[in-house]
Amino acid sequence: MNLAKKIIHHVEALPKIKQIEVLDFVEYLHSKSVMQSKHEWNDFSLTAAMRGLEEEDTSYSIKDLKESSA
């Protein structure tokens, strides 16, 4: 018996109210996984976009910074 079938077997043996709790928990885990995947992709995208910029020559120096009173 594979893992999904074992889970289904145990869930089907639970009272309806507990099945609803299991469903809520599974949906929470799924949304957490999706958010983690998006977060990892965003980190990768930002890293890829910034790659090489730290070594880029610039014509600006610290002397070019000016304070604004706006």
trRosetta pair geometry for C-beta under 8 A, 3 or more apart (Angstrom, degrees):
i j d omega theta_ij theta_ji phi_ij phi_ji
1 5 4.7 -123 -171 92 91 124
1 6 5.4 115 127 -62 116 84
1 9 7.3 -2 -177 -19 147 144
2 5 5.1 91 57 13 72 104
2 6 7.1 -133 101 -8 36 91
3 6 5.6 -56 -149 34 32 113
3 7 6.4 32 155 -19 67 104
4 7 5.7 -54 -151 35 32 112
4 8 6.3 32 152 -18 65 107
5 8 5.6 -52 -144 38 33 113
5 9 6.2 41 153 -26 65 105
6 9 5.6 -52 -148 32 30 115
6 10 6.6 23 156 -13 64 106
7 10 6.1 -61 -152 39 30 105
7 11 6.1 25 155 -17 67 111
8 11 5.7 -58 -141 40 29 110
8 12 6.1 31 160 -22 66 107
9 12 6.1 -57 -149 33 23 110
9 13 6.9 20 153 -18 58 108
10 13 5.8 -60 -157 32 34 112
10 14 7.1 40 148 -30 64 101
11 14 5.7 -49 -160 18 40 116
11 19 5.7 92 179 -120 91 86
11 22 5.4 -153 -122 102 110 168
12 19 7.9 48 -96 -100 29 124
14 18 3.9 -110 172 91 123 123
14 19 5.2 158 88 -57 113 75
14 22 6.9 125 53 -19 162 133
15 18 5.0 88 59 11 75 104
15 19 7.2 -135 101 -10 38 89
16 19 5.4 -53 -149 32 34 116
16 20 6.6 37 153 -21 65 100
17 20 5.7 -49 -156 30 33 114
17 21 6.9 36 145 -18 62 102
18 21 5.3 -47 -151 33 41 116
18 22 6.5 45 149 -21 67 100
19 22 5.6 -49 -150 34 34 113
19 23 6.4 37 149 -20 64 104
20 23 5.5 -51 -149 35 33 114
20 24 6.5 37 151 -21 64 102
21 24 5.6 -51 -149 34 32 113
21 25 6.4 30 153 -17 65 106
22 25 5.7 -57 -150 38 31 111
22 26 6.2 31 153 -19 67 107
23 26 5.7 -53 -143 37 31 110
23 27 6.3 30 156 -17 65 106
24 27 5.9 -57 -149 38 28 110
24 28 6.4 32 151 -21 63 106
25 28 5.5 -52 -149 34 33 115
25 29 6.4 33 153 -17 65 103
26 29 5.7 -52 -148 37 32 111
26 30 6.3 34 152 -21 64 106
27 30 5.6 -52 -146 36 32 114
27 31 6.4 29 156 -16 66 105
28 31 6.0 -57 -147 38 29 105
28 32 6.2 31 154 -20 64 109
29 32 5.6 -56 -146 38 30 114
29 33 6.3 33 154 -22 64 106
30 33 5.7 -55 -150 34 30 113
30 34 6.5 30 152 -18 65 104
31 34 5.6 -50 -147 35 35 113
31 35 6.3 35 154 -18 66 105
32 35 5.8 -55 -147 38 29 110
32 36 6.3 32 153 -21 64 106
33 36 5.7 -53 -147 35 30 113
33 37 6.4 32 153 -20 63 105
34 37 5.7 -54 -151 34 31 112
34 38 6.5 30 152 -17 64 105
35 38 5.7 -53 -148 37 34 111
35 39 6.2 36 152 -22 66 106
36 39 5.5 -53 -147 36 31 114
36 40 6.3 32 154 -19 65 105
37 40 5.8 -53 -147 36 30 110
37 41 6.3 30 153 -18 64 107
38 41 5.6 -56 -147 38 31 111
38 42 6.3 34 153 -21 66 105
39 42 5.8 -52 -148 34 30 111
39 43 6.5 31 153 -18 63 105
40 43 5.8 -53 -150 36 31 112
40 44 6.3 31 152 -18 64 107
41 44 5.6 -54 -148 38 32 112
41 45 6.1 34 154 -22 66 106
42 45 5.7 -53 -144 35 30 112
42 46 6.3 27 158 -16 65 107
43 46 6.0 -58 -147 38 28 108
43 47 6.2 27 155 -18 64 110
44 47 5.7 -59 -147 39 29 112
44 48 6.1 27 156 -18 66 109
45 48 5.8 -56 -146 38 28 109
45 49 6.2 27 155 -20 64 108
46 49 5.7 -54 -144 36 30 111
46 50 6.2 14 161 -8 65 113
47 50 6.2 -68 -144 45 25 101
47 51 6.6 50 152 -54 62 91
48 51 5.7 -28 -153 -10 32 120
50 53 5.1 -81 -167 28 63 126
50 54 7.3 51 158 -33 97 89
52 55 6.1 -67 -165 43 50 102
52 56 6.7 72 140 -51 74 95
53 56 5.1 -32 -153 -3 46 125
60 64 4.7 -96 -155 44 87 154
61 64 5.6 117 55 -6 58 98
62 65 6.0 -32 -171 4 50 115
